[in-house]
Amino acid sequence: MATIAVKCPTCESDKIAKYGQTSDGKQRYRCENNSCSRNTFILNYQQQARIAGIKAMIIDMTLNGSGIRDIARVLKISTTTVIKEIKKSLSIAAGQSKRIRASAIQNKRSTFRVRKSR
């Protein structure tokens, strides 16, 4: 009988336990490392977008000038998935830039005195 060495895709820990099966019959595993952010995972995902690192690759390819259909073809995922991930990253970036601008405005107001005109 062959044994497969299973490691967590997030933390690379070998403290893994079987954790039942999916509705498709695939084996589900659970990472027992307390510091790991991922609870359960499957070795062979049906959907390519669920593989760790694909979402980061979408953003990297977008920043390098690749089109949506090009990214979908290269990564073998849906164009809808590519568009959703780009929108998510844009909304996160927009929220961060608003917070940065608001803090910069507050800093300017606190350092400069406003003159009252007569």
N, CA and C atoms as a LAMMPS dump frame, in Angstrom:
ITEM: TIMESTEP
0
ITEM: NUMBER OF ATOMS
354
ITEM: BOX BOUNDS ff ff ff
-5.0000000000000000e+02 5.0000000000000000e+02
-5.0000000000000000e+02 5.0000000000000000e+02
-5.0000000000000000e+02 5.0000000000000000e+02
ITEM: ATOMS id mol type element x y z
1 1 1 N 0.834 -1.169 0
2 1 2 C 0 0 0
3 1 3 C 0.887 1.243 0
4 2 1 N 0.595 2.172 -0.874
5 2 2 C 1.387 3.391 -1.01
6 2 3 C 0.877 4.452 -0.047
7 3 1 N 1.804 5.232 0.486
8 3 2 C 1.47 6.309 1.407
9 3 3 C 1.782 7.639 0.735
10 4 1 N 0.872 8.58 0.877
11 4 2 C 1.062 9.904 0.295
12 4 3 C 1.43 10.863 1.426
13 5 1 N 2.531 11.582 1.264
14 5 2 C 2.929 12.587 2.244
15 5 3 C 2.123 13.852 1.982
16 6 1 N 1.3 14.235 2.946
17 6 2 C 0.419 15.388 2.789
18 6 3 C 0.945 16.523 3.643
19 7 1 N 1.052 17.713 3.042
20 7 2 C 1.46 18.917 3.753
21 7 3 C 0.42 20 3.527
22 8 1 N 0.273 20.858 4.511
23 8 2 C -0.664 21.973 4.406
24 8 3 C -0.169 22.941 3.331
25 9 1 N -1.028 23.364 2.405
26 9 2 C -0.587 24.287 1.361
27 9 3 C -0.287 25.696 1.87
28 10 1 N -0.762 26.034 3.055
29 10 2 C -0.547 27.374 3.596
30 10 3 C 0.718 27.457 4.438
31 11 1 N 0.827 26.56 5.433
32 11 2 C 1.956 26.657 6.373
33 11 3 C 3.02 25.58 6.156
34 12 1 N 2.812 24.673 5.224
35 12 2 C 3.752 23.593 4.906
36 12 3 C 3.974 22.633 6.083
37 13 1 N 3.038 22.601 7.024
38 13 2 C 3.154 21.711 8.177
39 13 3 C 2.76 20.293 7.778
40 14 1 N 3.365 19.304 8.445
41 14 2 C 2.996 17.92 8.175
42 14 3 C 2.07 17.361 9.258
43 15 1 N 1.579 18.231 10.134
44 15 2 C 0.598 17.844 11.15
45 15 3 C -0.792 17.885 10.526
46 16 1 N -1.137 16.837 9.803
47 16 2 C -2.372 16.778 9.034
48 16 3 C -3.194 15.581 9.496
49 17 1 N -4.513 15.769 9.539
50 17 2 C -5.415 14.676 9.884
51 17 3 C -6.511 14.599 8.825
52 18 1 N -6.97 13.398 8.544
53 18 2 C -8.098 13.25 7.631
54 18 3 C -9.327 13.865 8.285
55 19 1 N -10.167 14.502 7.455
56 19 2 C -11.3 15.247 7.995
57 19 3 C -12.561 14.983 7.182
58 20 1 N -12.802 13.744 6.816
59 20 2 C -13.999 13.373 6.078
60 20 3 C -13.829 13.496 4.578
61 21 1 N -14.963 13.495 3.885
62 21 2 C -14.951 13.6 2.427
63 21 3 C -15.927 14.674 1.974
64 22 1 N -15.673 15.184 0.774
65 22 2 C -16.586 16.151 0.181
66 22 3 C -17.773 15.411 -0.418
67 23 1 N -18.74 16.163 -0.917
68 23 2 C -19.895 15.531 -1.553
69 23 3 C -19.503 14.8 -2.833
70 24 1 N -18.374 15.177 -3.426
71 24 2 C -17.867 14.502 -4.626
72 24 3 C -17.095 13.238 -4.294
73 25 1 N -16.815 13.004 -3.018
74 25 2 C -16.062 11.822 -2.614
75 25 3 C -14.574 12.058 -2.479
76 26 1 N -14.109 13.301 -2.578
77 26 2 C -12.68 13.606 -2.423
78 26 3 C -12.331 13.682 -0.944
79 27 1 N -11.119 13.262 -0.612
80 27 2 C -10.661 13.273 0.773
81 27 3 C -10.391 14.699 1.224
82 28 1 N -10.931 15.068 2.368
83 28 2 C -10.7 16.381 2.963
84 28 3 C -9.697 16.21 4.104
85 29 1 N -8.788 17.173 4.253
86 29 2 C -7.773 17.143 5.299
87 29 3 C -7.889 18.386 6.17
88 30 1 N -7.402 18.269 7.423
89 30 2 C -7.42 19.378 8.364
90 30 3 C -6.011 19.605 8.883
91 31 1 N -5.587 20.857 8.876
92 31 2 C -4.269 21.211 9.41
93 31 3 C -4.4 21.363 10.916
94 32 1 N -3.545 20.669 11.664
95 32 2 C -3.589 20.709 13.119
96 32 3 C -2.584 21.685 13.719
97 33 1 N -1.949 22.486 12.87
98 33 2 C -1.035 23.517 13.344
99 33 3 C -1.876 24.696 13.842
100 34 1 N -1.71 25.087 15.102
101 34 2 C -2.542 26.142 15.694
102 34 3 C -2.305 27.508 15.071
103 35 1 N -1.12 27.773 14.57
104 35 2 C -0.817 29.076 13.997
105 35 3 C -1.212 29.183 12.519
106 36 1 N -1.719 28.109 11.939
107 36 2 C -2.109 28.118 10.526
108 36 3 C -3.473 28.782 10.363
109 37 1 N -3.609 29.6 9.341
110 37 2 C -4.871 30.303 9.104
111 37 3 C -5.873 29.441 8.343
112 38 1 N -5.437 28.351 7.792
113 38 2 C -6.306 27.494 6.995
114 38 3 C -6.72 26.28 7.817
115 39 1 N -8.021 25.997 7.839
116 39 2 C -8.501 24.866 8.619
117 39 3 C -8.506 23.584 7.808
118 40 1 N -9.258 23.567 6.707
119 40 2 C -9.378 22.351 5.909
120 40 3 C -8.928 22.623 4.479
121 41 1 N -8.542 21.555 3.794
122 41 2 C -8.144 21.67 2.39
123 41 3 C -8.29 20.324 1.716
124 42 1 N -8.228 20.358 0.392
125 42 2 C -8.302 19.168 -0.453
126 42 3 C -7.034 19.148 -1.292
127 43 1 N -6.507 17.986 -1.586
128 43 2 C -5.277 17.916 -2.376
129 43 3 C -5.482 18.331 -3.821
130 44 1 N -6.519 17.828 -4.458
131 44 2 C -6.756 18.107 -5.885
132 44 3 C -8.097 18.814 -6.046
133 45 1 N -8.05 20.136 -6.143
134 45 2 C -9.278 20.899 -6.314
135 45 3 C -9.791 20.778 -7.738
136 46 1 N -11.104 20.732 -7.879
137 46 2 C -11.735 20.717 -9.195
138 46 3 C -11.596 22.098 -9.84
139 47 1 N -11.781 23.139 -9.031
140 47 2 C -11.713 24.512 -9.526
141 47 3 C -10.302 25.054 -9.313
142 48 1 N -9.69 25.507 -10.383
143 48 2 C -8.307 25.982 -10.324
144 48 3 C -8.16 27.25 -9.495
145 49 1 N -9.221 28.073 -9.424
146 49 2 C -9.124 29.346 -8.698
147 49 3 C -8.991 29.145 -7.2
148 50 1 N -9.296 27.973 -6.691
149 50 2 C -9.189 27.712 -5.255
150 50 3 C -7.776 27.326 -4.83
151 51 1 N -6.902 27.091 -5.773
152 51 2 C -5.526 26.733 -5.456
153 51 3 C -4.812 27.966 -4.897
154 52 1 N -4.04 27.761 -3.838
155 52 2 C -3.329 28.868 -3.202
156 52 3 C -2.383 29.535 -4.191
157 53 1 N -2.399 30.841 -4.238
158 53 2 C -1.496 31.602 -5.098
159 53 3 C -2.091 32.045 -6.418
160 54 1 N -3.209 31.472 -6.822
161 54 2 C -3.81 31.843 -8.109
162 54 3 C -4.322 33.284 -8.069
163 55 1 N -4.924 33.672 -6.946
164 55 2 C -5.469 35.025 -6.834
165 55 3 C -4.361 36.074 -6.884
166 56 1 N -3.233 35.775 -6.28
167 56 2 C -2.098 36.696 -6.348
168 56 3 C -1.55 36.769 -7.765
169 57 1 N -1.571 35.645 -8.472
170 57 2 C -1.105 35.64 -9.856
171 57 3 C -2.015 36.478 -10.745
172 58 1 N -3.325 36.477 -10.464
173 58 2 C -4.26 37.301 -11.238
174 58 3 C -3.89 38.774 -11.108
175 59 1 N -3.629 39.217 -9.89
176 59 2 C -3.273 40.616 -9.655
177 59 3 C -1.933 40.948 -10.302
178 60 1 N -0.957 40.073 -10.167
179 60 2 C 0.358 40.308 -10.771
180 60 3 C 0.266 40.409 -12.29
181 61 1 N -0.501 39.511 -12.898
182 61 2 C -0.627 39.535 -14.355
183 61 3 C -1.379 40.778 -14.817
184 62 1 N -2.351 41.233 -14.02
185 62 2 C -3.079 42.458 -14.359
186 62 3 C -2.148 43.653 -14.311
187 63 1 N -1.319 43.729 -13.289
188 63 2 C -0.38 44.844 -13.168
189 63 3 C 0.672 44.823 -14.265
190 64 1 N 0.95 43.646 -14.822
191 64 2 C 1.913 43.538 -15.911
192 64 3 C 1.29 43.782 -17.278
193 65 1 N -0.01 44.088 -17.308
194 65 2 C -0.647 44.469 -18.561
195 65 3 C -1.36 43.359 -19.298
196 66 1 N -1.529 42.204 -18.696
197 66 2 C -2.258 41.122 -19.36
198 66 3 C -3.746 41.402 -19.324
199 67 1 N -4.437 41.011 -20.364
200 67 2 C -5.879 41.19 -20.437
201 67 3 C -6.621 40.105 -19.676
202 68 1 N -7.914 40.325 -19.504
203 68 2 C -8.737 39.396 -18.733
204 68 3 C -8.793 38.025 -19.403
205 69 1 N -9.029 37.994 -20.702
206 69 2 C -9.102 36.705 -21.398
207 69 3 C -7.754 36.004 -21.436
208 70 1 N -6.692 36.786 -21.531
209 70 2 C -5.349 36.207 -21.521
210 70 3 C -5.055 35.545 -20.173
211 71 1 N -5.397 36.23 -19.085
212 71 2 C -5.186 35.675 -17.741
213 71 3 C -5.996 34.397 -17.567
214 72 1 N -7.264 34.428 -17.998
215 72 2 C -8.138 33.261 -17.857
216 72 3 C -7.593 32.07 -18.645
217 73 1 N -7.08 32.321 -19.831
218 73 2 C -6.555 31.232 -20.657
219 73 3 C -5.285 30.636 -20.062
220 74 1 N -4.383 31.488 -19.594
221 74 2 C -3.105 31.017 -19.056
222 74 3 C -3.304 30.24 -17.756
223 75 1 N -4.167 30.764 -16.858
224 75 2 C -4.375 30.128 -15.562
225 75 3 C -5.452 29.047 -15.585
226 76 1 N -6.127 28.897 -16.724
227 76 2 C -7.183 27.902 -16.912
228 76 3 C -8.317 28.087 -15.911
229 77 1 N -8.779 29.351 -15.814
230 77 2 C -9.914 29.684 -14.963
231 77 3 C -10.896 30.52 -15.773
232 78 1 N -12.05 30.791 -15.199
233 78 2 C -13.099 31.532 -15.877
234 78 3 C -12.767 33.026 -15.932
235 79 1 N -13.243 33.697 -16.987
236 79 2 C -13.07 35.146 -17.073
237 79 3 C -13.858 35.843 -15.965
238 80 1 N -14.972 35.25 -15.56
239 80 2 C -15.762 35.812 -14.468
240 80 3 C -14.958 35.829 -13.178
241 81 1 N -14.211 34.776 -12.92
242 81 2 C -13.369 34.712 -11.728
243 81 3 C -12.296 35.785 -11.772
244 82 1 N -11.713 35.998 -12.927
245 82 2 C -10.674 37.023 -13.073
246 82 3 C -11.253 38.401 -12.784
247 83 1 N -12.42 38.69 -13.344
248 83 2 C -13.046 39.991 -13.144
249 83 3 C -13.393 40.204 -11.678
250 84 1 N -13.942 39.181 -11.014
251 84 2 C -14.298 39.308 -9.597
252 84 3 C -13.074 39.584 -8.735
253 85 1 N -11.979 38.912 -8.995
254 85 2 C -10.771 39.12 -8.195
255 85 3 C -10.183 40.506 -8.417
256 86 1 N -10.236 40.997 -9.65
257 86 2 C -9.738 42.343 -9.932
258 86 3 C -10.603 43.374 -9.222
259 87 1 N -11.922 43.184 -9.25
260 87 2 C -12.824 44.113 -8.562
261 87 3 C -12.582 44.103 -7.059
262 88 1 N -12.361 42.916 -6.479
263 88 2 C -12.082 42.829 -5.049
264 88 3 C -10.817 43.601 -4.696
265 89 1 N -9.772 43.413 -5.479
266 89 2 C -8.511 44.081 -5.173
267 89 3 C -8.627 45.588 -5.358
268 90 1 N -9.427 46.036 -6.328
269 90 2 C -9.621 47.471 -6.53
270 90 3 C -10.395 48.09 -5.373
271 91 1 N -11.411 47.382 -4.872
272 91 2 C -12.187 47.931 -3.763
273 91 3 C -11.342 47.993 -2.493
274 92 1 N -10.486 47.013 -2.275
275 92 2 C -9.597 47.035 -1.114
276 92 3 C -8.604 48.188 -1.238
277 93 1 N -8.055 48.37 -2.425
278 93 2 C -7.086 49.448 -2.645
279 93 3 C -7.751 50.81 -2.493
280 94 1 N -9.001 50.937 -2.968
281 94 2 C -9.714 52.211 -2.85
282 94 3 C -9.985 52.541 -1.389
283 95 1 N -10.353 51.544 -0.601
284 95 2 C -10.603 51.768 0.82
285 95 3 C -9.339 52.185 1.551
286 96 1 N -8.224 51.579 1.189
287 96 2 C -6.959 51.931 1.835
288 96 3 C -6.522 53.336 1.45
289 97 1 N -6.721 53.721 0.188
290 97 2 C -6.301 55.053 -0.236
291 97 3 C -7.167 56.13 0.41
292 98 1 N -8.46 55.837 0.654
293 98 2 C -9.323 56.801 1.339
294 98 3 C -8.844 57.022 2.766
295 99 1 N -8.456 55.929 3.444
296 99 2 C -7.959 56.055 4.807
297 99 3 C -6.65 56.831 4.843
298 100 1 N -5.788 56.591 3.857
299 100 2 C -4.499 57.293 3.804
300 100 3 C -4.723 58.779 3.559
301 101 1 N -5.628 59.112 2.612
302 101 2 C -5.918 60.515 2.331
303 101 3 C -6.528 61.21 3.54
304 102 1 N -7.443 60.531 4.244
305 102 2 C -8.084 61.131 5.409
306 102 3 C -7.065 61.414 6.51
307 103 1 N -6.145 60.486 6.733
308 103 2 C -5.132 60.718 7.765
309 103 3 C -4.167 61.829 7.348
310 104 1 N -3.868 61.933 6.062
311 104 2 C -2.978 62.994 5.587
312 104 3 C -3.642 64.361 5.758
313 105 1 N -4.932 64.446 5.499
314 105 2 C -5.653 65.713 5.666
315 105 3 C -5.675 66.105 7.136
316 106 1 N -5.896 65.151 8.017
317 106 2 C -5.902 65.449 9.449
318 106 3 C -4.528 65.912 9.913
319 107 1 N -3.481 65.319 9.389
320 107 2 C -2.126 65.73 9.752
321 107 3 C -1.84 67.153 9.289
322 108 1 N -2.295 67.498 8.09
323 108 2 C -2.082 68.848 7.575
324 108 3 C -2.849 69.864 8.41
325 109 1 N -4.077 69.524 8.789
326 109 2 C -4.889 70.45 9.581
327 109 3 C -4.272 70.68 10.953
328 110 1 N -3.685 69.664 11.51
329 110 2 C -3.111 69.81 12.85
330 110 3 C -1.783 70.561 12.826
331 111 1 N -1.067 70.544 11.703
332 111 2 C 0.239 71.2 11.659
333 111 3 C 0.148 72.652 11.203
334 112 1 N -0.863 73.013 10.437
335 112 2 C -1.005 74.379 9.945
336 112 3 C -2.125 75.082 10.69
337 113 1 N -1.885 76.355 10.956
338 113 2 C -2.924 77.158 11.576
339 113 3 C -3.722 77.836 10.471
340 114 1 N -4.989 77.89 10.673
341 114 2 C -5.852 78.529 9.692
342 114 3 C -6.044 79.982 10.09
343 115 1 N -5.758 80.888 9.164
344 115 2 C -5.927 82.313 9.416
345 115 3 C -7.372 82.711 9.113
346 116 1 N -7.875 83.51 9.982
347 116 2 C -9.217 84.023 9.755
348 116 3 C -9.102 85.327 9.001
349 117 1 N -9.863 85.474 7.951
350 117 2 C -9.825 86.721 7.184
351 117 3 C -10.78 87.719 7.808
352 118 1 N -10.405 88.987 7.76
353 118 2 C -11.219 90.039 8.388
354 118 3 C -12.185 90.626 7.455
